[in-house]
Structure formats: C-alpha cells, structure tokens
Amino acid sequence: MAGQIPQRFIDDLLARVDVVEVVGERVQLKKAGKNYSGLCPFHQEKSPSFTVSQDKQFYHCFGCGAHGNALRFLMEYDNLRFPDAVEQLASRQGLEVPREGADDPRAQAREKKRQQGVNLLELSASFFRERLAMSEGGQARDYLSRRGLSQEIVRDFGIGYAPNDWEALKRHLAGHGISDAVQIEYGLLVQREDSGRSYDRFRNRVIFPIRDWKGRTIAFGGRVLGDAKPKYLNSPETPVFHKGRELYGLYEARQANRQLDRLVIVEGYMDVVALAQFGIRNAVATLGTSTSEDHLNRLFRLVGEVVFCFDGDNAGRQAARRALETVLPLMIDGRQARFLFLPEGEDPDSLVRREGPEAFADRIVCASPLSEFLFEQAAEGRDLQRVEERERFATAVLKALERLPEGVLKSLLLSELASRTGVEQGRFKALLKTPEPAELAMPVDVPPDESLYAEESVPVRSRRQSNALDLMARTLQLLVHEPGLVEHLPEELDWCADNDNDGRLCREVIRLLRAGRYRNMQVLLAHFQGTEEGQRLNELARRELLIPRAARATELDGLVAHFRQRLAQHTPQSEFDALLAREKAGEKLSRDEKRRLMELLVTLKAPGAR
C-alpha cells in the first residue's frame, strides 16, 4: 500500500467501533454507573482510577492522565504506530484500509523507500550475527568469552560482529538492492564531505542490536575491539530510532519475564548483558543520553518501581541529581523510584562478577528510596544545627516538592520535613506553590453577566497554565462534550472572536459539527489528532463537565449572549478612540495597529457610519 489513510475513513471507523469492547479485551472492566472502570494498564495501581465512557467513546485515567479513543488505546497499549492501529481496528470490522495516492509514482517511491528502511536493519542484524560465527569473528568471540557471556545470552541479545572492513556491510546490502542513500539515512553508512564517498559506520566492533518492543531491530551499538575511538558507538537518529525514547534491553527483559514489577536503569550494553548472564533479567540502559521523561513514562507503564543505578563517584552523583529532577513530576501514588550507588571503581558488570547475583540483587532491594535521596541531597554540605542552614535545607526540599504531583507521597514528605526541621507542616504547605483550584460550574439559576464571567487580569498564557477555564474555552468544552449543542448556536459567528486561539478553534469546531459528520466526541477528537488544536481539545475533553445535561443548552445560550453583549460594547468608534488616544499619548503603535487605525478612519467617515 502507499499513501495516507483518508480522514473520512478514520472518522467512519471510529464511529463503528466500541471503545469499551476494545479496552475490555485487554483490561478487566466493571460497570460503574454509566461508565466502566478498572485498574489502569498504563501504571501500577491497587484501586481503580481508569474509566471508559461508552457515551463519549473515550477512556481516561485519573491517576496517570492516560486518555484517548480506541485508536489511541491500541497505539499506547500495544505500542502500535498509527497506521498499524487503524489496520487492526479495520480488521475487526472486516474493512480494508484505503490509501490515498496508491497509483501516484511518488507515493509508490516513498513506500518502497520506507520498506527498504525496515528490511535493511534486519538484514544488517543478520549479517553481523553471521560474521560473528565465521572465522573473521574469532577476536569478537574471544572478547565475549573473556567477559563470561554464554552462547544463550549472545543468542538472546542477537549480538554480532562488524568486520574490520570499510565496505563489508555496504556490499552486502547493495547485493540486496538497497541503495547507498537509504543506508546513509538509516545510519549504517557514513558519507565523507570532501569526496562524497561512503563507508561502513561500524567496523571491527562487537555489535549490540537495539530492538523495539516487538523485537524489530531499529538501531545498533558497537563496542570497539581495537584502539579506535570512541570505545562505544551508537547509530545516529533515524526515521525509526530516537535515542531519547528508546532503551537497550527492554525487549529482552520483557521476553524473559512477562510479570515484571521492577526495572533497573544502568549505563551501558555490557552492564545489561552481564547482569542477564547472572540471571538478573530486568536491567535496561539509556543510549548515550540522560534518562528522560519519555524513558520513565515507558517504564512506569510496565512496572511500579524503577531503580537508577549509578557509579559512586562525583559524575554518578551528578547524574543521580538529574534523574531525581526528571522523575519527581512522574511520581504519582503507587510508583516507586530508588537510587543505587555502586562502590567507587565498580560498574554493574564488574560488581556482579565479584559479588555474585544474590549480593547484587540485595543491593537493588536495599537501594535508597527517593525520599531518602532527596533529603540527603538537600542536606549535603550543610550543618543542620544552624538555623540558617536548616532554612536552606528546607528551601531545597520545598523546591523539589513543588515538582511532585499531589498525593500521599507529597504529604508524607512534607510531614518528614516538618519532623526534621521542627517547623509545623501547615507552614510548609502554605509556602508550596500549588495550582489554583478547578473552576466550579456556574449555578444554573444565575444569569450570565460581566461580573460572573470577568476575565482575570493576567496574560492569556498564565490563564492557560492555571486550572480555570476562560469563557471561550468553556464554550469549546461544552461543544466537545456534547456536539449536538451546535444546533442551539446562532447562524452568524460574529460573537466568536477570531483574534484568539480558542476563538479560532471554536469557529473550526462549529464548522465541522455543522457539516454533519461529527456527532460524537471521539470522531471530533480524531479529526484533530496529532495537532496542537487536538491537544487543546483533548485537554478540554479530559475535564469533567459539572453542568447537568439538562442545563447545558441554557449555559451555552448565556455564553453566546455574553459574547454578543461584549461585542456590542466594542464598536468601531470605541476602538478608533482607544487607538488614537494611545498615539496622542506618545505610544508607538505597531504596523498592524496603524493600518487598523486608518481602516477605522475610512469606515467612520463613510456615509451612514456612526
């Protein structure tokens, strides 16, 4: 197939499927009023916070924030790309997925290139494994033997060898019809800038394939056998490999144990493989980057506990501090993070060989909890017997706690801080910067007026970052939750401001709803999927609509009446007077404002103008 999947097919597909049925095949759901609930599949929890709405065809977890429609669920739960999720949903309905531009030569060329990229990485992995078994791989086999790796571990991790040849892989792939350009794009060849010639990126190295969740090779890492630099070399970023999201060894860990409850993050390939050799099959490694939120979100969807493993030197401590900053915002109740520091001069590979697997496993279990490491870092180098030093200690802890989500852990850490400093917990709680409480729905019997709907005197960006919704956002929220309300809107959209992001989005949503094809939330959200507007609508969809269904039409009528009243007060004459007053006061108007001033002058001087 070639080309994109038509939006109209996606809309129709989402209208046909039932999200409760799709989710229910993977998560045990129970009826809870109008909705269904169960344990969230995306994070570890003991009490259900995961809700699926049949009316809205939408799922949402109040614990970790996961949300979306049936397509999003398949993408997140089964780790599918968008086209694969569409294919799977379509097969349930007995539908064939159409593609736009199937006969377009350019589309066919793009599809051929994409397929080449998928195939060449697996071909390359096979090539490296074959070369390890041949006579030229003797040095690599000796290295692996000295490191104590068994044939089973070498096989499980797909370890191979890149020959000491400038074009060995290049020739092999060319024999399968794969062009140099595609090999370069997927990081297998390096092209010289001076001559334009290309050569193999990996040469005379032990090769570690990096696999995705399905076990497909997406990149490589290589450990040099000679004296060349760098010692370790990774594939560059490619269309299928993003090092800030991928983790080495995650596929192998899941294959070894389908009931993982803890994952250990170590530094390199050999650490992961060496631990696996000693039976510790729950280690993963980042790929030349610090641990990112993407990494941790992926891990916390699989397990409830993550252990960071670092060297005990200054560099290791610094890396641990960065990891602490990254993990704090993700620590919703039910998750655990620990910090394991190894003796100086040791790494997981050397330590597990010296101490044995049981002792190393004990170190993992006894690793410092997040709370302990947080207080230790804040107290480092401070004499807490002195008032001034205790103040700096408390300030450092509070700064960290501001990054924590609300929950039991945050409350317990505040209590511990109070105990360690002798200051009442309530005083510390008052010092924390907390978000404003969510805005309550307006009582039905109170008519809309300027005082009730007055906007805050803060910039739009600040209002967006708070929990309160402005009026246009509230209008959008009503339409997202109940698209049928579009029938209550006046034909003219003069009340819907086009100089505001929410206003423009509101106009677009109304246009789509009036077109007649978007009559439920899931289809409307699918139309905007993957866009900034889609993120905004998803944000509004996740908010619970507190207004009773019977009162929503009245609420919308009141909002439109308010917008029109404000519009009537904002006449061309008042706008002209305001701009002219600013200019007379010596304020420099922008080019657009000067142009608007001239437009208003012409308009107001026209016959019949007021």
C-alpha positions in Angstrom: 0.0 0.0 0.0 1.0 3.6 -0.5 -0.2 7.0 0.6 -2.1 8.3 3.6 -5.2 6.9 5.1 -8.1 9.2 4.3 -9.6 11.1 7.2 -13.1 10.2 6.2 -12.3 6.5 6.6 -10.8 7.1 10.1 -13.9 9.1 11.1 -16.2 6.3 9.9 -14.1 3.6 11.6 -14.2 5.3 15.0 -17.9 5.7 14.6 -18.2 1.9 14.1 -16.0 0.6 16.9 -16.9 0.5 20.6 -14.0 1.6 22.9 -15.4 -0.4 25.8 -15.1 -3.6 23.7 -11.6 -2.7 22.5 -10.4 -1.9 26.0 -12.3 -4.7 27.7 -10.4 -7.3 25.7 -7.2 -6.1 27.4 -8.4 -4.7 30.8 -10.9 -6.2 33.2 -13.7 -3.7 33.4 -16.7 -3.4 35.7 -19.9 -1.4 35.2 -19.8 1.7 37.3 -23.0 3.7 36.7 -23.0 4.9 33.1 -19.3 4.2 32.7 -16.9 1.3 33.1 -13.9 1.2 35.5 -10.8 -1.0 36.1 -7.1 -0.9 37.0 -5.2 1.3 34.7 -3.0 -0.7 32.3 -0.5 2.2 31.9 0.7 2.4 35.5 0.7 0.3 38.6 -2.2 0.8 41.0 -4.2 -1.1 43.6 -7.6 0.7 43.3 -9.3 1.5 40.0 -8.8 5.0 38.6 -9.2 4.1 34.9 -12.6 4.9 33.4 -14.1 4.1 30.0 -17.1 6.0 28.8 -19.4 4.3 26.3 -21.3 7.6 25.7 -18.2 9.6 24.9 -16.2 6.7 23.4 -13.3 7.8 25.5 -11.0 6.4 28.2 -9.3 8.4 31.0 -7.1 7.5 33.9 -7.3 9.9 36.9 -4.1 8.5 38.2 -1.6 8.9 35.4 -3.6 11.0 32.9 -3.7 8.5 30.1 -6.6 9.2 27.8 -8.0 8.9 24.3 -10.2 7.0 21.9 -10.0 3.4 20.7 -7.2 4.2 18.3 -5.1 5.9 20.9 -5.6 3.0 23.3 -4.3 0.5 20.8 -1.3 2.7 20.0 -0.4 3.1 23.7 -1.3 -0.4 25.0 0.0 -2.5 22.1 2.7 0.1 21.2 1.4 0.3 17.6 2.1 3.0 15.0 -1.0 4.9 13.9 -1.4 3.1 10.6 -1.0 -0.3 12.3 -3.7 0.6 14.9 -6.0 1.7 12.1 -5.4 -1.6 10.3 -6.1 -3.6 13.5 -9.4 -1.7 14.1 -10.4 -2.1 10.5 -9.8 -5.8 10.5 -12.3 -6.1 13.4 -14.9 -4.6 11.2 -14.0 -6.6 8.1 -12.9 -3.4 6.4 -9.9 -2.8 4.0 -8.0 0.3 4.8 -7.9 2.6 1.7 -4.9 4.7 0.8 -4.7 8.0 -1.0 -2.4 8.3 -4.0 -2.0 4.5 -4.4 -1.3 5.0 -8.1 1.0 8.0 -7.6 4.5 7.1 -8.7 5.9 9.5 -6.0 3.8 7.8 -3.3 5.0 4.4 -4.5 8.6 5.5 -4.4 8.2 6.8 -0.8 6.6 3.5 0.2 9.3 1.5 -1.4 12.0 3.6 0.4 10.2 3.1 3.8 10.0 -0.7 3.3 13.7 -0.7 2.4 14.5 1.0 5.7 12.5 -1.6 7.6 14.2 -4.5 5.8 17.8 -3.3 5.8 18.1 -3.1 9.6 17.0 -6.7 9.9 19.3 -7.7 7.1 22.2 -5.9 8.8 21.5 -7.6 12.1 21.6 -11.0 10.4 24.8 -10.0 8.6 26.5 -9.1 11.9 25.4 -12.4 13.6 26.7 -14.4 10.6 30.1 -12.7 10.7 30.4 -13.4 14.5 30.1 -17.1 13.7 32.7 -17.0 10.8 36.4 -17.2 11.1 36.8 -13.4 10.9 34.7 -13.1 14.1 37.2 -15.0 16.2 38.5 -11.9 18.0 35.0 -10.9 18.9 34.1 -14.4 20.1 37.2 -14.3 22.3 36.2 -11.0 23.8 32.7 -12.2 24.6 34.1 -15.4 26.1 36.5 -13.4 28.3 33.5 -11.3 29.5 31.9 -14.6 30.5 28.9 -14.5 28.2 27.3 -17.8 27.3 26.0 -18.8 23.8 22.5 -18.5 25.1 22.9 -14.8 26.2 24.7 -14.0 22.9 21.8 -15.5 21.1 19.1 -13.9 23.2 20.5 -10.4 22.7 21.4 -11.0 19.0 25.0 -10.0 19.5 27.1 -9.9 16.3 30.3 -8.6 14.8 31.1 -5.9 12.3 34.2 -6.9 10.2 37.3 -4.8 10.1 36.5 -3.8 6.5 35.5 -0.3 5.2 32.7 -1.6 3.0 31.7 -5.1 4.1 28.1 -4.2 5.1 27.7 -1.8 2.3 28.5 -4.5 -0.3 26.2 -7.0 1.4 23.2 -4.6 1.4 23.9 -3.4 -2.1 23.6 -7.1 -3.2 20.1 -7.0 -1.8 19.2 -3.9 -3.9 19.5 -1.4 -1.1 20.9 1.9 -2.2 23.7 3.9 -0.5 21.3 6.7 0.1 18.9 4.5 2.2 21.9 3.0 4.1 23.1 6.5 4.9 19.6 7.6 6.0 19.4 4.7 8.5 22.8 5.3 9.9 24.7 2.3 8.5 27.0 4.3 6.2 28.9 7.5 6.8 29.4 9.8 3.8 32.6 11.8 3.5 32.0 15.5 2.9 35.1 16.1 0.8 34.8 13.2 -1.7 31.2 12.1 -1.2 32.3 8.5 -0.8 30.6 6.4 1.8 31.8 3.6 4.1 30.5 1.4 6.9 29.8 3.2 10.2 30.6 0.1 12.3 33.9 -1.6 11.7 35.8 -4.1 13.9 33.2 -3.9 16.7 31.1 -6.2 18.7 27.5 -5.2 17.7 24.6 -5.0 20.0 21.2 -4.7 18.1 18.8 -2.2 19.7 15.3 -3.5 19.4 11.8 -2.0 19.7 9.0 -3.5 21.8 8.2 -6.1 19.0 11.8 -7.2 18.8 12.4 -5.5 15.5 15.9 -4.1 15.1 15.8 -0.3 14.9 19.5 0.7 15.5 22.9 -0.7 16.6 25.5 -0.1 19.3 29.1 -1.2 18.8 32.0 -1.8 21.2 35.4 -1.4 19.6 37.8 -4.3 19.7 41.0 -2.4 18.9 42.2 1.0 20.0 39.9 3.1 17.8 37.8 5.9 19.3 35.1 6.1 20.5 35.0 3.0 22.6 31.2 2.7 22.2 29.4 3.9 19.1 25.6 4.2 18.6 23.5 4.6 15.5 22.5 8.3 14.8 18.9 9.5 14.9 17.0 7.9 12.0 13.3 7.7 10.9 12.9 4.8 13.2 15.3 5.4 16.0 15.1 8.2 18.6 17.6 7.7 21.4 15.7 9.9 23.8 12.9 7.4 23.8 14.5 4.0 23.3 16.1 1.8 26.0 18.5 -1.1 25.3 17.4 -4.4 26.8 13.7 -3.6 27.3 12.5 -6.1 24.8 14.8 -8.8 26.2 13.7 -8.0 29.8 10.0 -8.4 28.8 10.8 -11.6 26.9 12.5 -13.1 30.0 9.7 -12.1 32.4 6.2 -11.2 31.4 5.4 -10.3 35.1 8.0 -7.6 35.6 7.5 -5.5 38.7 10.8 -3.6 38.8 13.3 -2.4 36.2 16.9 -1.2 36.8 18.4 1.5 34.7 22.2 1.0 34.1 24.7 2.8 31.9 25.7 0.6 29.0 25.1 -2.5 26.9 27.6 -4.7 28.7 26.1 -3.9 32.1 22.7 -5.1 30.8 24.1 -8.2 29.2 26.4 -9.1 32.1 23.5 -8.8 34.6 21.4 -11.0 32.3 24.2 -13.6 32.3 23.9 -13.8 36.1 20.2 -14.2 36.0 19.3 -10.5 36.6 17.0 -10.0 33.6 15.3 -6.8 34.4 18.0 -4.2 33.5 17.9 -1.6 30.7 20.3 1.1 29.5 19.9 4.5 28.0 21.7 5.1 24.8 24.2 7.9 25.4 21.7 10.2 27.0 20.4 11.1 30.4 17.2 9.3 31.5 14.3 11.3 30.0 10.6 11.6 30.9 9.8 9.6 27.8 12.0 6.8 29.1 10.4 6.9 32.5 6.9 7.1 31.2 7.5 4.0 29.2 9.0 2.1 32.1 6.2 3.1 34.6 3.6 1.8 32.2 5.2 -1.6 32.6 6.3 -1.6 36.3 5.7 0.1 39.5 9.3 0.6 40.6 12.3 2.0 38.8 15.9 1.7 40.3 18.5 4.1 39.0 22.0 2.5 39.2 25.0 4.9 39.2 28.7 4.9 39.9 29.6 6.2 43.3 31.9 9.0 42.0 31.0 12.6 41.5 29.8 12.1 38.0 27.5 9.4 39.2 26.1 11.6 41.9 25.6 14.4 39.4 23.7 12.0 37.1 21.6 10.9 40.0 20.6 14.5 40.8 19.5 15.0 37.1 17.5 11.7 37.3 15.8 13.0 40.5 14.7 16.2 38.8 13.3 14.2 35.9 11.4 11.6 37.9 9.8 13.9 40.5 6.9 15.1 38.3 6.0 11.5 37.4 5.8 10.2 41.0 2.0 9.7 41.3 0.9 7.5 44.1 1.7 3.8 43.5 5.1 4.4 41.9 8.5 4.0 43.5 11.9 5.2 42.5 15.2 4.1 44.1 18.8 5.2 43.8 21.6 2.6 43.9 25.2 3.8 44.1 28.0 1.3 43.4 31.4 1.3 45.2 33.9 3.6 43.5 35.7 1.9 40.7 33.0 -0.6 40.1 30.2 -0.9 37.5 27.4 -3.5 37.4 29.4 -5.8 35.1 32.4 -6.0 37.4 30.5 -6.0 40.7 28.1 -8.8 39.8 31.1 -10.9 38.8 32.9 -10.1 42.0 30.0 -10.4 44.5 27.6 -12.7 42.7 24.0 -12.3 41.6 22.4 -12.6 45.1 24.5 -9.9 46.6 23.9 -7.6 43.7 20.1 -8.3 43.9 20.3 -7.4 47.6 21.9 -4.1 46.7 18.9 -3.4 44.3 16.4 -4.2 47.0 18.2 -2.0 49.6 18.7 0.9 47.2 17.9 4.4 48.7 14.2 5.3 48.3 13.5 8.6 46.5 12.6 10.3 49.8 15.9 9.4 51.4 18.0 10.5 48.5 16.1 13.8 48.2 16.7 14.7 51.9 20.3 13.5 51.6 21.0 15.8 48.6 19.3 18.8 50.3 21.4 18.3 53.5 24.7 17.7 51.7 27.4 20.1 53.0 25.1 21.8 55.5 25.2 21.9 59.3 21.6 21.4 60.2 22.3 22.5 63.8 22.4 26.1 62.5 19.2 27.9 61.8 20.4 29.4 58.5 21.5 26.0 57.2 18.2 24.4 58.1 16.4 27.2 56.2 18.5 26.4 53.1 17.8 22.7 53.6 14.1 23.3 53.9 14.0 25.6 50.8 15.8 22.9 48.7 13.3 20.3 49.8 10.3 22.5 49.1 11.6 23.3 45.7 11.7 19.6 44.9 8.3 19.0 46.4 6.8 21.7 44.1 7.6 19.3 41.2 5.8 16.4 42.9 2.1 15.6 41.9 -0.4 15.9 44.7 -0.8 12.7 46.6 0.1 10.7 49.6 3.9 10.8 48.9 3.9 14.6 48.8 2.0 14.7 52.2 4.4 12.2 53.8 7.5 14.1 52.6 6.0 17.4 54.0 5.5 15.6 57.3 9.0 14.3 57.3 10.4 17.8 56.5 8.4 19.2 59.4 9.9 16.5 61.7 13.5 17.2 60.6 13.2 21.0 60.9 10.8 21.4 63.9 8.5 23.6 61.8 4.8 22.9 61.6 3.8 21.0 58.4 1.0 23.6 57.8 3.5 26.4 57.5 5.5 24.5 54.8 2.3 23.6 53.0 1.4 27.3 52.8 4.8 28.0 51.2 4.4 25.5 48.4 3.3 26.9 45.1 0.1 25.0 44.3 -2.1 25.3 41.2 -5.4 27.2 41.6 -8.4 25.0 42.4 -10.5 24.0 39.4 -13.2 26.4 38.5 -16.7 25.3 39.5 -19.6 25.3 37.1 -21.8 28.4 37.2 -25.1 27.7 39.1 -28.0 27.2 36.6 -30.3 29.8 38.2 -27.7 32.6 38.0 -27.9 34.6 34.7 -24.6 35.2 32.9 -23.3 38.7 33.4 -20.0 40.6 33.3 -19.1 40.1 36.9 -19.5 36.3 36.8 -17.5 35.9 33.6 -14.9 38.7 34.1 -11.5 37.6 32.8 -8.6 37.6 35.1 -6.2 40.5 34.7 -3.3 38.2 33.8 -1.8 37.3 30.4 -3.5 34.6 28.3 -0.5 32.3 28.8 -0.9 32.4 32.5 -4.6 31.8 32.4 -4.0 28.7 30.2 -1.5 27.3 32.7 -3.9 27.6 35.6 -6.8 25.2 36.2 -9.5 27.8 35.5 -11.2 28.0 32.1 -11.9 31.3 30.4 -15.2 31.8 28.7 -14.3 30.8 25.1 -12.6 27.6 26.5 -15.8 26.8 28.4 -17.8 27.2 25.2 -15.4 24.8 23.5 -15.7 22.4 26.4 -19.4 22.3 26.0 -19.2 21.5 22.3 -16.6 18.8 22.8 -18.6 17.0 25.5 -21.9 17.4 23.7 -21.5 18.2 19.9 -25.3 18.2 19.5 -25.4 21.6 21.2 -24.3 23.2 17.9 -28.0 23.2 17.0 -28.5 25.9 19.7 -26.0 28.3 18.2 -27.0 31.3 16.0 -26.1 31.1 12.3 -23.8 34.1 12.4 -20.5 33.6 14.2 -19.7 37.2 14.8 -19.7 36.5 18.6 -16.9 34.0 18.2 -13.6 36.0 18.4 -11.2 35.2 15.5 -8.2 37.0 17.2 -7.8 34.3 19.9 -6.6 30.7 19.6 -9.7 29.3 21.3 -11.9 31.5 19.3 -10.5 30.4 16.0 -10.6 26.8 17.2 -14.2 27.2 18.3 -15.2 28.5 14.8 -13.5 25.5 13.2 -15.3 23.0 15.5 -18.6 24.6 14.8 -18.0 24.4 11.1 -17.2 20.7 11.3 -20.2 20.0 13.5 -22.5 21.8 11.1 -21.1 19.8 8.3 -23.0 16.9 9.9 -20.2 14.3 10.1 -19.1 14.9 13.7 -21.8 13.9 16.1 -19.7 12.4 19.0 -16.6 13.3 20.9 -14.3 10.5 19.6 -14.8 11.4 16.0 -14.3 15.1 16.6 -11.1 14.4 18.5 -9.8 12.0 15.9 -10.2 14.8 13.2 -7.6 16.9 15.1 -5.4 14.1 16.3 -1.7 14.9 16.2 -2.1 18.7 16.0 -1.8 21.5 18.6 -5.5 22.0 18.3 -6.1 18.3 19.0 -4.0 18.7 22.2 -6.2 21.6 23.3 -9.4 19.7 22.6 -8.1 16.6 24.4 -7.3 18.8 27.4 -10.9 20.1 27.5 -12.3 16.6 26.9 -10.4 15.3 30.0 -12.1 17.9 32.2 -15.2 16.6 33.9 -18.2 18.7 32.8 -20.0 19.5 36.0 -23.0 21.2 34.4 -26.1 18.9 34.3 -27.0 17.8 30.8 -30.4 19.5 31.0 -28.8 22.9 31.8 -26.0 22.8 29.1 -28.1 24.4 26.3 -29.0 27.2 28.7 -25.4 27.6 29.7 -24.3 27.9 26.0 -27.1 30.4 25.2 -25.8 32.5 28.2 -22.3 32.4 27.0 -23.2 33.5 23.4 -25.4 36.3 24.8 -22.4 37.5 27.0 -20.0 37.4 24.0 -22.5 39.4 21.9 -23.0 42.0 24.7 -19.3 42.5 24.9 -19.1 42.8 21.1 -21.8 45.5 21.1 -19.7 47.5 23.6 -16.6 47.2 21.4 -17.7 49.4 18.4 -15.5 50.7 15.6 -15.8 54.2 17.2 -14.6 52.9 20.6 -11.7 51.0 19.0 -10.7 54.1 17.0 -10.8 56.3 20.1 -8.7 53.9 22.0 -6.0 53.6 19.3 -6.0 57.4 18.7 -5.6 58.1 22.4 -2.6 55.8 22.6 -1.0 57.5 19.7 -1.6 61.0 21.1 -0.1 59.9 24.4 3.1 59.2 22.5 2.9 55.4 22.5 4.4 53.8 19.4 1.7 51.8 17.5 2.7 48.7 15.6 2.4 48.5 11.9 -0.8 46.4 12.1 -2.3 48.9 14.7 -1.5 51.9 12.4 -3.1 50.1 9.5 -6.2 49.3 11.6 -6.4 52.9 12.7 -6.5 54.0 9.0 -9.2 51.4 8.2 -11.3 52.6 11.1 -10.9 56.3 10.0 -12.1 55.4 6.5 -15.0 53.3 7.9 -16.2 56.0 10.3 -16.0 58.8 7.6 -18.1 56.7 5.2 -21.7 57.9 4.7 -24.1 56.5 7.3 -21.3 55.5 9.6 -21.7 56.2 13.3 
